[in-house]
């Protein structure tokens, strides 16, 4: 048998036939695998792109259907504001900026703010008077009830301002979390050769899924860069509306680059790293503040139960011995 194998191995025609057969099979496999194999990466990228487009359409539809204060002033609100001249004695110097920082823009925002600053204290006053002097059955003195009415009226005066402050805080929180990612996207756009206007527009379109307020601010900055005579005003307005230190920093960087012609790539990279470090530091501060916050609940709820579990057997034995 070994002699036959050696004889076949010396047969040149057989060896050539085998090599040709292997080459044919390899060629057929190479050509067939191209049609049989599925491009998973391309399919996944296509699905991700379609999902992102669906999310973008949904976010735009949600923003379009959002019934915010950025509409035309309601007739009855405007009539009351104009009749009582509320803009002269209830308006403040920074009310427009606070409304813009909270996301409420346009004439309807200011009119509604002034209207509720007038109506809310009156409503709290009437409700407190009706409850304390008509419905309340407690034997309270007249001075206590009067103090409660004054306190409710003061709460009504401060209620619109508290609402605006809470809206600003929520808006800043979402922008603070999404701004480092927006800086990374802006860095990519700038280093790819885009102008700062196109970078703002592109980043605003992409970051809207993560933070709609930040996308809105970028869109406003893009519009202001287009029509304002001084581009520095657009950067300053962006920093003022957001109220974030990182945005103020990047606005200063953009103003200096606009004035001196310095490259933006390195500055944006350093600022993005600082923003991520600040976000991590904020998370670490919250984690470090957790044990002191848990001390009081543990003392009030866990410690009595633990003492009861530990001391109960000894108390039962003592009571049995005494009995």
VMD Tcl script that draws the C-alpha trace (Angstrom):
set ca {
  {0.00 0.00 0.00}
  {2.85 2.36 0.78}
  {4.38 1.54 -2.60}
  {1.12 2.51 -4.32}
  {1.00 5.81 -2.43}
  {4.58 6.59 -3.41}
  {3.80 5.65 -7.00}
  {0.73 7.92 -7.02}
  {2.78 10.72 -5.46}
  {5.25 10.44 -8.36}
  {2.42 10.65 -10.89}
  {2.66 14.21 -12.15}
  {-0.63 14.09 -14.01}
  {-2.51 13.07 -10.85}
  {-0.91 15.83 -8.82}
  {-1.78 18.44 -11.45}
  {-5.37 17.18 -11.57}
  {-5.69 17.45 -7.79}
  {-4.27 20.99 -7.79}
  {-6.65 22.00 -10.57}
  {-9.59 20.52 -8.65}
  {-8.57 22.37 -5.46}
  {-8.23 25.62 -7.42}
  {-11.65 25.17 -9.00}
  {-13.28 24.44 -5.64}
  {-11.54 27.41 -4.02}
  {-12.66 29.71 -6.85}
  {-16.24 28.51 -6.58}
  {-16.21 29.01 -2.80}
  {-14.71 32.49 -3.17}
  {-17.34 33.55 -5.66}
  {-20.20 31.85 -3.84}
  {-19.43 33.18 -0.36}
  {-19.79 36.72 -1.65}
  {-23.42 36.00 -2.53}
  {-24.17 33.78 0.43}
  {-22.63 35.87 3.22}
  {-24.70 38.74 4.64}
  {-23.13 42.09 5.31}
  {-24.03 42.36 9.02}
  {-22.10 45.59 9.56}
  {-23.86 47.38 6.71}
  {-27.22 46.05 7.89}
  {-26.61 47.22 11.44}
  {-25.41 50.64 10.31}
  {-28.49 50.99 8.13}
  {-30.78 50.05 11.02}
  {-29.02 52.52 13.32}
  {-29.39 55.28 10.74}
  {-33.08 54.50 10.28}
  {-33.65 54.43 14.02}
  {-31.86 57.75 14.44}
  {-34.00 59.28 11.70}
  {-37.17 57.99 13.37}
  {-36.06 59.45 16.71}
  {-35.28 62.76 15.05}
  {-38.70 62.88 13.38}
  {-40.37 62.01 16.67}
  {-38.47 64.70 18.57}
  {-39.33 67.32 15.96}
  {-42.98 66.31 16.06}
  {-42.95 66.52 19.87}
  {-41.41 69.98 19.73}
  {-43.96 71.07 17.12}
  {-46.85 69.78 19.24}
  {-45.48 71.24 22.46}
  {-47.93 73.80 23.79}
  {-45.43 76.11 25.41}
  {-45.65 79.85 26.02}
  {-43.88 80.62 22.74}
  {-47.08 81.51 20.89}
  {-49.02 84.60 20.11}
  {-50.28 86.38 23.22}
  {-53.75 85.35 24.32}
  {-56.25 88.15 23.97}
  {-57.58 88.20 27.53}
  {-54.06 88.07 29.04}
  {-52.83 90.89 26.85}
  {-55.89 93.01 27.61}
  {-55.39 92.64 31.37}
  {-51.66 93.35 31.13}
  {-52.24 96.45 29.01}
  {-55.18 97.72 31.07}
  {-53.37 97.58 34.39}
  {-49.92 98.47 32.94}
  {-48.38 95.40 34.53}
  {-45.20 95.76 32.50}
  {-44.33 98.94 34.40}
  {-44.79 97.78 37.99}
  {-44.61 93.94 37.89}
  {-41.87 93.49 35.33}
  {-38.23 93.11 36.37}
  {-35.02 93.91 34.56}
  {-33.90 90.32 34.18}
  {-37.33 88.74 33.65}
  {-36.89 88.44 29.87}
  {-33.51 86.78 30.31}
  {-34.90 84.37 32.92}
  {-37.78 83.48 30.63}
  {-35.36 82.89 27.76}
  {-33.17 80.74 30.01}
  {-36.24 78.71 30.95}
  {-37.10 78.18 27.28}
  {-40.02 80.61 27.09}
  {-39.54 83.12 24.28}
  {-41.68 85.52 22.37}
  {-44.28 88.08 23.43}
  {-46.59 85.44 24.91}
  {-43.99 84.43 27.49}
  {-43.69 87.91 29.00}
  {-47.44 88.53 28.84}
  {-48.22 85.20 30.55}
  {-45.56 85.80 33.21}
  {-46.98 89.23 34.09}
  {-50.54 87.87 34.02}
  {-49.76 85.06 36.45}
  {-47.78 87.39 38.71}
  {-51.03 89.34 39.11}
  {-53.52 86.46 39.22}
  {-51.64 83.95 41.39}
  {-51.44 86.07 44.60}
  {-55.13 87.01 44.26}
  {-56.10 83.36 43.78}
  {-54.05 82.24 46.79}
  {-55.53 85.07 48.87}
  {-59.13 84.20 48.02}
  {-58.62 80.47 48.48}
  {-56.94 80.93 51.86}
  {-59.68 83.32 53.03}
  {-62.41 80.90 51.95}
  {-60.72 77.92 53.59}
  {-59.65 79.54 56.84}
  {-62.72 81.68 57.52}
  {-65.50 79.56 55.95}
  {-64.53 75.87 55.77}
  {-62.03 75.55 58.61}
  {-63.50 74.25 61.87}
  {-60.38 74.62 64.01}
  {-60.52 76.92 66.99}
  {-57.80 79.23 65.71}
  {-57.52 82.86 66.69}
  {-58.05 85.67 64.22}
  {-54.34 86.62 64.21}
  {-53.23 83.08 63.37}
  {-55.67 82.93 60.48}
  {-54.59 86.34 59.27}
  {-50.93 85.28 59.39}
  {-51.81 82.14 57.39}
  {-53.59 84.27 54.78}
  {-50.59 86.61 54.50}
  {-48.27 83.62 54.14}
  {-50.43 82.09 51.40}
  {-50.48 85.41 49.56}
  {-46.70 85.65 49.76}
  {-46.42 82.11 48.38}
  {-48.67 83.20 45.51}
  {-46.40 86.15 44.81}
  {-43.32 83.94 44.67}
  {-44.96 81.00 42.84}
  {-44.29 82.25 39.26}
  {-40.67 83.02 40.08}
  {-40.23 79.59 41.70}
  {-41.73 77.95 38.61}
  {-39.31 79.83 36.32}
  {-36.35 78.96 38.56}
  {-37.26 75.26 38.55}
  {-37.65 75.31 34.76}
  {-34.21 76.92 34.43}
  {-32.65 74.31 36.73}
  {-34.15 71.38 34.81}
  {-33.10 72.88 31.49}
  {-29.55 73.54 32.67}
  {-29.27 70.00 34.01}
  {-30.07 68.46 30.63}
  {-27.70 70.83 28.84}
  {-24.92 70.21 31.37}
  {-25.07 66.46 30.80}
  {-25.13 66.72 27.00}
  {-22.65 69.56 26.46}
  {-19.40 67.46 26.60}
  {-20.76 65.22 23.84}
  {-21.78 68.30 21.87}
  {-18.23 69.64 22.19}
  {-16.83 66.38 20.84}
  {-19.16 66.58 17.85}
  {-18.24 70.23 17.32}
  {-14.54 69.33 17.43}
  {-15.08 66.69 14.74}
  {-16.99 69.15 12.58}
  {-14.39 71.92 12.95}
  {-11.44 69.63 12.26}
  {-13.20 68.25 9.19}
  {-13.21 71.75 7.67}
  {-16.69 73.03 8.54}
  {-17.29 76.62 9.50}
  {-18.54 77.39 12.98}
  {-22.06 78.13 11.68}
  {-22.31 74.75 9.95}
  {-20.80 73.08 13.04}
  {-23.47 74.63 15.28}
  {-26.21 73.58 12.87}
  {-24.93 70.02 12.51}
  {-24.35 69.53 16.23}
  {-27.79 70.95 16.98}
  {-29.37 68.39 14.67}
  {-27.46 65.49 16.21}
  {-27.65 66.45 19.89}
  {-31.42 66.98 19.86}
  {-32.02 63.33 20.74}
  {-30.01 63.72 23.95}
  {-30.94 67.28 24.90}
  {-33.64 69.23 23.06}
  {-32.90 72.51 24.95}
  {-29.23 72.41 23.91}
  {-30.22 71.76 20.29}
  {-32.56 74.73 20.48}
  {-29.82 76.97 21.84}
  {-27.45 75.90 19.06}
  {-30.14 76.65 16.48}
  {-30.61 80.14 17.95}
  {-26.84 80.69 17.98}
  {-26.70 79.67 14.30}
  {-29.44 82.15 13.44}
  {-27.76 84.95 15.41}
  {-24.42 84.27 13.72}
  {-26.18 84.75 10.41}
  {-27.82 88.14 11.01}
  {-26.09 89.87 13.92}
  {-23.51 92.47 12.84}
  {-21.06 91.41 15.57}
  {-20.52 87.68 15.94}
  {-19.31 88.12 19.51}
  {-22.85 89.08 20.50}
  {-24.09 85.67 19.34}
  {-21.54 83.85 21.50}
  {-22.27 86.08 24.48}
  {-26.02 85.56 24.09}
  {-25.50 81.80 23.98}
  {-23.54 81.91 27.24}
  {-26.10 84.19 28.87}
  {-29.12 82.11 27.87}
  {-27.64 78.82 29.05}
  {-26.01 80.10 32.23}
  {-23.45 77.26 32.27}
  {-19.79 77.84 33.08}
  {-18.63 75.45 30.35}
  {-20.69 77.31 27.75}
  {-19.26 80.62 28.96}
  {-15.78 79.16 28.63}
  {-16.34 77.91 25.09}
  {-17.95 81.24 24.18}
  {-14.81 83.02 25.37}
  {-12.69 80.61 23.33}
  {-14.77 81.27 20.22}
  {-14.59 85.04 20.73}
  {-10.80 84.92 21.08}
  {-10.51 82.70 18.02}
  {-12.73 85.10 16.09}
  {-10.62 88.06 17.20}
  {-7.07 86.68 16.95}
  {-7.50 83.90 14.39}
  {-6.26 81.14 16.68}
  {-7.08 77.49 15.77}
  {-10.19 76.07 17.38}
  {-9.27 72.38 17.37}
  {-6.93 72.34 20.36}
  {-9.09 74.74 22.38}
  {-12.22 72.68 21.77}
  {-10.42 69.45 22.67}
  {-9.16 70.89 25.96}
  {-12.57 72.37 26.79}
  {-14.32 69.08 26.02}
  {-11.95 67.22 28.33}
  {-12.56 69.77 31.08}
  {-16.31 69.42 30.64}
  {-16.12 65.65 30.98}
  {-13.91 66.03 34.07}
  {-16.42 68.43 35.62}
  {-19.26 66.02 34.90}
  {-17.32 63.20 36.56}
  {-16.48 65.41 39.55}
  {-20.15 66.29 39.97}
  {-21.04 62.59 39.97}
  {-18.31 61.88 42.53}
  {-19.56 64.71 44.74}
  {-23.07 63.25 44.69}
  {-21.69 59.82 45.55}
  {-19.59 61.27 48.41}
  {-22.61 63.15 49.79}
  {-24.71 59.98 49.95}
  {-23.41 58.53 53.29}
  {-24.19 61.69 55.34}
  {-27.67 61.79 53.81}
  {-28.25 58.17 54.81}
  {-27.20 58.75 58.43}
  {-30.50 60.21 59.66}
  {-32.73 57.60 57.96}
  {-30.55 54.82 59.35}
  {-30.77 56.26 62.87}
  {-34.53 56.72 62.66}
  {-35.51 53.48 60.94}
  {-32.72 50.90 61.00}
  {-31.23 51.45 64.45}
  {-34.47 50.92 66.48}
  {-35.23 47.74 64.56}
  {-31.67 46.49 65.08}
  {-31.83 47.24 68.81}
  {-35.18 45.47 69.05}
  {-33.82 42.39 67.29}
  {-30.68 42.32 69.46}
  {-32.33 43.10 72.80}
  {-35.55 41.14 72.40}
  {-34.14 37.68 73.36}
  {-32.43 39.09 76.46}
  {-35.58 40.96 77.52}
  {-37.70 37.85 77.07}
  {-35.30 35.77 79.18}
  {-35.26 38.42 81.92}
  {-39.05 38.59 81.96}
  {-39.25 34.79 82.23}
  {-36.71 34.77 85.07}
  {-38.56 37.52 86.94}
  {-41.93 35.84 86.36}
}
mol new
graphics top color blue
foreach p $ca { graphics top sphere $p radius 0.5 }
foreach p [lrange $ca 0 end-1] q [lrange $ca 1 end] { graphics top cylinder $p $q radius 0.2 }
display resetview
